[in-house]
Amino acid sequence: MKWPAKEKNHKAMLNKIKLLLKRINRIGMAAVGYLLLPISGAVFIARLLVNWRRIRRAEIIVIPNQKLNFGNTVIVIDMARRIYAGKNILVLFPQDRGHNPYLARVWSDADVYTFPRFCLSVRFKSRHLLLPERTPHDRMAGALTKFLARILAPQAELIDPVGLREKFNNLDLLPLHLGADVAAWKKEKPNDPMILSVWYSIYNYCISAQDVPPMRLSNLLRDQVRGRLAVARRAGGHETDAKLCVFYSKYAENSIHHLNGSPIDDYIPAFEKIIGRGYQIMLTGDSGRRDDLVQRFKGMVVNEEALSISRDLFNMYAATEADIFVGDNGGGAFLSSINTKHQLVMNSYPFLSSVPNAWIFHMWAHYEDGRPVPYDELATTYASYDPGHNIHVEPNDMDDILAAVEFFLDEIDAPSEGIGGSKLVLEWPTVSLFRMSNSTLSPVYERRLLEKLSQADGASVKSGASGKIAATEG
């Protein structure tokens, strides 16, 4: 009778010991990391001193005091050149595995220096660790940059990513009427997620309204990739030149993430239409290489393997050089928007999210009983993501994609006068991210949503009538 209690106490003791060992390991690793900080700092100072001329001539220095993913790194560089247009800008940031190394080479109006962290790479119980860790290293790098910049470039303004965001909170970057609207909205509804955060909404407005030099690789690299694209077309029997379409997939097999896009196979009929309009398609995103599509379309659909170039170079060229963008909502659309390309963004969700200057085609939303959610509710009640919402969200299907792409291609070839996209877009407030990004809801989405709502209303009326008949007969 006493053994179960002893066994329970024994397990509890083992769990406490395991927890204690984990804490000791964490403390030990952190201690080793902090002991290595002076060495990492010395290496970082040496790297800055080697680049002293770049620092010396800089008027604006963006300091690397925090870890940034690829998308936020792009945003920081782009924000800096928009705020400080015409000035000598130096942006420093540490390399990460998620960064495309060609990102530092596509800016004509900013000097971007990316440096490797001097850290030990450690495998500990299936975990990959950097010692010192990224956060303390980057804070140290930011402090050392400030110290040396005051000596080498005392005239330079120093700013970090948070400071750049605060600059974009300045309503002076907006037209007077829009700035007044945003100020009133902030005062009336300070915690409203409709415009996410003011800095991001103003930044998206600036992308849609400002002219800046395009992101672009060197002529040498561009000629290299352009030549490989031509070789791939000729190998497939296509002798003529082609325009370029970058396709971005957000789909991952067996993913249950709410941002998962449409399976790439659902895009195949649309690929045929795009190719028929004279475009060669560059495959990027999360769906893998899909060599079967490369073989099927004989040089008119390509990946990095088909061109025998690195994936990083392939992705950067596709994102910055393609004439049009077609694909799922996600980071792959952002570079095209900065370069003001024609864009069709499918599977847009959350509904308040947007891509500057793009045609937007949302995911579909249904109540738990299967009825479609009206657009006025998508633009208000369900605008932001909330796992507690009583709606089901699903990606676009093959017919949606094909119809949206056909309309998109027609608009590029012969823009309709006076359409201005869907009337449903007026459901969004003027200060919403959707409107400030100059996004346009695809009229195909409007038409299909209204059809779904009409069918649901018809089924409801029919069901009600059948119920009355049954009651009468009873």
N, C-alpha and C positions, 0 to 999 in steps of 0.2 A: 504493500500500500504506500510505502514511503518512496519507492524507487521513482515513480513518475515525477515527483516534486524535485528529487535530486537531479534527474535528467534535465528538467526544465531549467533549474539553476545553473547546471553545467553549460547548457546552450547559451543562456544569457551571458555567462561569464566569457565564453568564446567570442560572442558578438562584441562584447565590450573590448576585448583584447584586439580583435580585428579593427575596430573603430579607432582605437588608440594607435595601432601601428600605421593606419592610414594617415592619421594626423601627424605622427612623427615623420612619415615619409614626405608629406607635403611641406612640413616645416624644414626638413632637411634639404629638399629640392630648392625651396625658396631661399634658404641660407646660401646654398652653393651659387644660385643665380645672382644674389646680391654681392657675393664675393667676386664674381666674374664681371660685375658692372664696371669697375675701374678699367679693366682690360678692354671691354667693349667700348668704353668711352674714349680711351686712348686711340683705338683704331678709327673711331668715328671722327675724332679731331684730325687725325692724319688725312682722312678722306676729304674733309672740308678744306684743309690747307692745300692739298693738291689742286683743288678747284677754287683757289682764292681769287682768281681773275673773274670768275663767274659771280662770286659773291661781291667783289669790289664794284662791278658795274651795275649791280642790281639796285633798283629803286624800291621794289616791293619784294619781300622774302616771306614765303609761306613756310612756316616752321613745322617740322614733322613730330609733333608731340602726342599723336594718338594713332592707333591702328585703324586703317580704313580698308574696306573691301574694294573690289574693282570698281563697282558702280559709284560709290562715294568718292573714290579717288578722281574719277572722271569729272564728277560734279564740282569738286574743290578746284581743280585746274580751270574748268570752264567758268566758274563763278569769279575766280581771280581775274581772268582776262576780260570779263565783262565789266567788272567794277573799275579796273585800273587800265582800261584801254589806252594804248599809246605809250605805256610806261614799260620799263625793263623789269619783267617779272621773273623771279626765280622760285620754283616750287620744288621742295625736297620731300621725298617720301621713301620709306623703306620698302624693299621688295617683299612680296608675299607669294606663296604658291598659287594663289588665285588671281594674281596679276598677269596681264599680258605684257611681256617685256617690250613690245612695240608701242605701248601706250606713251612712253616718254618721247617717241620720235614722230608724232603726228601733229605737233603744235608749232605753227609759224610765229605766233605772237606770245609765246611763253617759253622760257628755258626750264626744262624739267629734268631734274637730276634724281635718279632712283638708285639707291645704294643697298647692298645686302647688309643685314644685321650680322655683326660678329657674335655668333652664339654657338653653343654646343647643341647638337641635335641628339636627343636621348630617347630611346625606346624604353618605356617603363610599364610593364604589365599591359601590353597591347596599346598603350597610349604613346603618342608622339609629343615630346616636350622640347621646348627651346629654353636654354638656360644662358643668360637671364631671359625671363619671359618677355613677351612683346610689350606689355603695358609699362613696366618699369624702364625697359630699354628705350621706348619711344619718348617717355617723359624726360629721360636723361638727354636724349638726342635733341629734343626741343630746347632744353635749358642750355646745352652746349652751343646750339646754333645761335641763340640769343646772345650769349657771351661773346662768341667770335665775331658775329655780325656787327656788334657795337664797336669792335676794334677795326675790322676790315672795311665795313660799309656803314659808318655812323650816320650817313644821310638816309639810309634805307628805312622804310616802314616795315615793321615786323608784324605779322598777323598769323593766327592759326586757323584751322578749319571752323572752329566755333565762332571766331571773330568774323569770318566771311559770312557765316549764316546770319549773324547779327546785322551785318551790313545790308543783307537782303530783307531784313525786317523793316528797313527804312522805306516808308511809303512814298518817298520822293522819287523812287525808281518807277512809279506808276503814273499814268496820266492823272490829272487833278480829280476828275470825276470818279475814276476807279479807286484812287487812293482814299477819297472820302468815303466811298462805299465800304471798303475794307476796314477803315477805321471805325465806322459805325457798327459794322458786323462784329468786330473785336470787342467793342464796348458792350453791345447788346448780348452777345453770345460768346464769351471768352473761351469756353471749353468745347465749342461746337467742332466736331471732327470734319465738317463739310469742306473746309479748306486745309485740312490736315494741320499744317503749321504755316504761319504767314510767310516765312522765308521761302518755303518750298513752292508755294503758290506764286509768289512774285518771281522766283527764279524761272518757273515754267512759263510765266508770262513773257519774261525777257527772251527766252529761247524763241518764242513765237513772234516777237516784235523786233528784236535787234538783229542787225547784220554783223556777223563776225567772220573771220577767215575760216574756211572749212578745215576740219581735221583731215590730214592727208600724209601718207607715207612719202618717202623720198622718190624722186623720179626713177632712180635705179631699181628700187624694190617694186614700184608700180609697173615698170616695163617688164620686170621679171615675171610677175604674176599674170599680167596681161598676155604675155607671150605663151605661158603655159595654158591659159584659158583657150587661146586660139588653137594650140596644138590639140587639145582635147576635142574641140569642135571638129577640126579636120579629120581626126582619127575616127569620129563617128559619122563622117560623110557630109559635114556641114561646112561649106566653103565660105559662106558669107559672114560678115561681122555680126555681132549680137549685142544688144543691150544687156544689162546685168540686173538680176533680181536676187537679193539676199533673203533667204528663208530662215526663220528662227523657230525652233520647236521647243516648247516648254514641257513636252510630254515625257513622262518616265513610266516604264512598264510597272504595273502593280502598285503604283503610288496612290495613296488615298488623300494626298494633300489637296486642299481646296483650290490651289492655284494650278493644278495639273491641266495641261492643254488638251487638244484633240490628238488622237493617234495620227502619226504622220501619214498612214495609209489613207486617212480621210482627206488628205490634201492632194492625192494623186490626180483626180480629175481636174482640179484647179491647176496643177502643174502643167497638164496638157494644154490648157487654155493659155497660160502664161508663155509657154514655149511657142505656141501658135502665133503669139503676138510679137515674136522676135526676141525673146529674152532667154538668156542662159541663167540657170538657177544655181546658186551657191548654198549648200546645205550647212547650217550651223545649229547649235543648240544642244538639247539634252537627249536626243533620240539615237545617238550613236552614229556610226559612219554611213550605214545603209548602202553598202556596196551594191545591193540588188537594184536600187534605184539608179545608181550610176550606170550599171549595165543596161538597164531597161531603156533609158533615155539617150544612150549613145552620145555622150559628150555634152548634152544640153542640161544635164543635172550632174554637178561635180562636188566632190569633197576634197580634202587635202591630199588623200592618197592618190586620187585621180590626177592631181597636178604635181605630185611628188614634192610638196613643200611642207613646212611645219604647220601644225594646226594653229599656232599663234599668228603666224603671218597670214594664213588663209582667213582666219576670223577677222583680223584687223582690216585687211583689204576689203573683204566683203562688207563689213559694217560701214566703212568710210567711202567706198567707191561705187557701190551698187546704185543703179538709177532708181530702183524701187525696193521697198521692204514689204514683205508679206509674211505673216506668221503670228504666233501666240504673243500675248502680252507678257512682257518680261524685260530683263536687262538688255537683251539683244536688240530691242527697238530704240534704245536711247541714243546711240551714236548716230543713227540715221536721222533722228529728230534734230540733233544739234547741227547736222549738215543739211537740214531742210530738204530731205528727199521725200518723194511720194511714199506714203505709208498706209497700209491696211493692217490694223491690229485686231486680231480675232481673240475671242475668249477673254475679253477685258473684265477683270474682277480684282478687288472690290469695285462696285459700280461707280464710286466717286473717283477712282484712279483714272489717270489719263496719260496720253503721250502727246507732246506738243505737235501741232500741225498735222495730226493723223486722222484718218477715218477710223472710227471706233465701232466694233461689233462686240457687244457684251456677251458674257455667258447667259444662259437661260436660267430663270428662277421660277420655281413653282411652290405653292403652298403645300402643306402636307397631304391635302386631298387631291393634289394633281393640277389644280387650277393655276394658270400663269399669273404672276404678280404684275399688276399694272405699272406702267413706267413712272407715274407720279409717286408711287411708293418706293420704287427702286432709287429715285432721286431724293428721297427724304428718309423714310423709316429704315430702309435697308441699304442706304448709301455706303456705309462702312461695314467692314467685316465684324461679325459678332457670332461666336459659336452658339450663343443662346437664341439666335433668330430661328423662328419656326418656318423656315423656307428651305427648299432643296435646290442646290445650284448644280448645273451640269454643263459640260462643254458643248460647243457647236458641233453639228454633225456634217457629213459630207455634202449634203444639199445646201446647208447654210453657207459653207465655205465656198462652194462653186458659185452660187448666186452672188455672194458678196464680192468675189474676185472678178467676176464678169462685169459687174457695175463699176468697180474700181478701175479696171482697165479701160472701160468705155470713157470714164471721166477723165483719165489721163490723155487719151487720144482726142477727145472732143468734149471739153468741159461744158456742162449745162449752164445756161445763163439763168440766174435768178433762183436756182434751187436752194443753194446754201445748206444742203444737207437736210436732215430730218427736223420737222417741227417739234418733235418731242424734246429736243435739246433745250428748248426754252423752259422746260421744267426745272432746270438747274438754275440756282441763283447766279447773278452776274459775278459774284465774288467766289464762286465755287472753283475748285481746281479744274474741273472739266471745262468751264467757260474761259477761265484765265489762260488755259493752255491752248486756246484756239482750236480745240478738238471739234470734230464733226461726227455726229452719230450717223452711221450708214443708213440711208433710206431703206435698204434691204432689211435691216433689223427692224425698223419701224413697221414696214409692211408685214413682215412675218409675225411680229408681236401682236399687231392688230388682228391678224387672221386667227392667231391662237386664242386671243380674248373673245373674238366673235364666235368661234367654234365652242368655246367654253360656255358662253352665254346661251348659245343655241341649244347645247346639250342640257343646260339647266332648265330652260323653258320647256323643252321636250319632256324632260323628266318630270317637271311640275304638271304638265298637261296629262301625262300618262297616269300620274298619281290621282288626278281629279277624275279621269275616266274610270279608273279602277274603283275609286270610292263610290262613284255613281252606280256602277254595275253592282257593287256589293249591296 
